[in-house]
Amino acid sequence: MDLVFIGGSLRPGSLNRRLMGYLARAASARGHAVQVFEGEHLRLPLYEDGLPIPAPVAAMAEALRTCQGAVIVSPEYNAGIPGHLKNALDWLSTQRPSPWTGLPILLAAASPGAFGGSRGMLSWRASLANVGAWTAPGAITVPKADASLAEDGTPVEERTILEVSRVLDAFFAGAERMGRSR
Ligand SMILES: Cc1cc2nc3c(=O)[nH]c(=O)nc-3n(C[C@H](O)[C@H](O)[C@H](O)COP(=O)(O)O)c2cc1C
């Protein structure tokens, strides 16, 4: 499958970007083609009607339209979606045809906190439902991620590696079954 990964914060040491690197490598190792959008791709002007479409928005929209699944790896800010990622979602939702329609999505989050970014996912689920994407019921959360992820994003604990692998495999199988066309 063609898969798109979007996420991380804008800071260089982003734990979510680290986690996304690990997940993207895991997807590649399973034979999937992976495109990753992070960092500068997500440093977008605030959405405003009439502004020219930023090049990264056009690139992400095209990648999302033609992929079979996407993984969003998002920090949780104040129990919700961080501004830069909500802004990217909003920009993308203005594109036609909508890149979100019928797109299977897996949510993932890492946080130094105890809840692993799980509360922010409630906001993600509401917004993704609104734009017509299919968000998988399972999700990946990594609590205490400053200690539980290695520098390269690999979970330190073996049982986390196994659980992440199980959620990834379930998502890939579900997305294959949905068979979104290219
Ligand atoms: C404005 C702001 C709000 C935050 N709110 C939460 C929160 O609600 N829940 C949480 O687990 N962490 C929260 N954090 C801490 C982030 O999870 C932490 O900074 C994390 O490292 C951000 O992800 P990153 O490492 O990918 O940059 C917040 C951080 C900031 C800057």
The ligand as a Tripos MOL2 file, in Angstrom:
@<TRIPOS>MOLECULE
LIG
   31    33     1     0     0
SMALL
NO_CHARGES

@<TRIPOS>ATOM
      1 C1          0.8440   24.3500   24.9700 C.3       1 LIG1
      2 C2          1.1040   22.9670   25.4690 C.ar      1 LIG1
      3 C3          0.0650   22.2150   25.9720 C.ar      1 LIG1
      4 C4          0.2860   20.8910   26.3990 C.ar      1 LIG1
      5 N1         -0.7670   20.1470   26.8200 N.ar      1 LIG1
      6 C5         -0.5720   18.8330   27.0890 C.ar      1 LIG1
      7 C6         -1.6910   17.9770   27.3750 C.ar      1 LIG1
      8 O1         -2.8330   18.3810   27.4010 O.2       1 LIG1
      9 N2         -1.4390   16.6610   27.5780 N.ar      1 LIG1
     10 C7         -0.1660   16.1370   27.5250 C.ar      1 LIG1
     11 O2         -0.0100   14.9310   27.6920 O.2       1 LIG1
     12 N3          0.8990   16.9240   27.2780 N.ar      1 LIG1
     13 C8          0.7240   18.2500   27.0500 C.ar      1 LIG1
     14 N4          1.7840   19.0540   26.7660 N.ar      1 LIG1
     15 C9          3.1260   18.4840   26.8440 C.3       1 LIG1
     16 C10         3.4690   17.8200   25.5390 C.3       1 LIG1
     17 O3          2.9260   16.5090   25.5040 O.3       1 LIG1
     18 C11         4.9820   17.7350   25.4190 C.3       1 LIG1
     19 O4          5.5080   19.0460   25.3290 O.3       1 LIG1
     20 C12         5.3930   16.8870   24.2490 C.3       1 LIG1
     21 O5          6.7800   16.6910   24.3160 O.3       1 LIG1
     22 C13         4.9620   17.5380   22.9520 C.3       1 LIG1
     23 O6          5.2240   16.6920   21.8650 O.3       1 LIG1
     24 P1          6.6080   16.7360   21.0800 P.3       1 LIG1
     25 O7          7.6360   16.0860   21.9730 O.co2     1 LIG1
     26 O8          6.3590   15.9340   19.8490 O.co2     1 LIG1
     27 O9          6.9930   18.1600   20.8320 O.co2     1 LIG1
     28 C14         1.5950   20.3570   26.3440 C.ar      1 LIG1
     29 C15         2.6440   21.1350   25.8350 C.ar      1 LIG1
     30 C16         2.4020   22.4080   25.3940 C.ar      1 LIG1
     31 C17         3.5480   23.2250   24.8150 C.3       1 LIG1
@<TRIPOS>BOND
     1     1     2 1
     2     2     3 ar
     3     2    30 ar
     4     3     4 ar
     5     4     5 ar
     6     4    28 ar
     7     5     6 ar
     8     6     7 ar
     9     6    13 1
    10     7     8 2
    11     7     9 ar
    12     9    10 ar
    13    10    11 2
    14    10    12 ar
    15    12    13 ar
    16    13    14 ar
    17    14    15 1
    18    14    28 ar
    19    15    16 1
    20    16    17 1
    21    16    18 1
    22    18    19 1
    23    18    20 1
    24    20    21 1
    25    20    22 1
    26    22    23 1
    27    23    24 1
    28    24    25 2
    29    24    26 1
    30    24    27 1
    31    28    29 ar
    32    29    30 ar
    33    30    31 1
@<TRIPOS>SUBSTRUCTURE
     1 LIG1         1 GROUP 0 **** ****
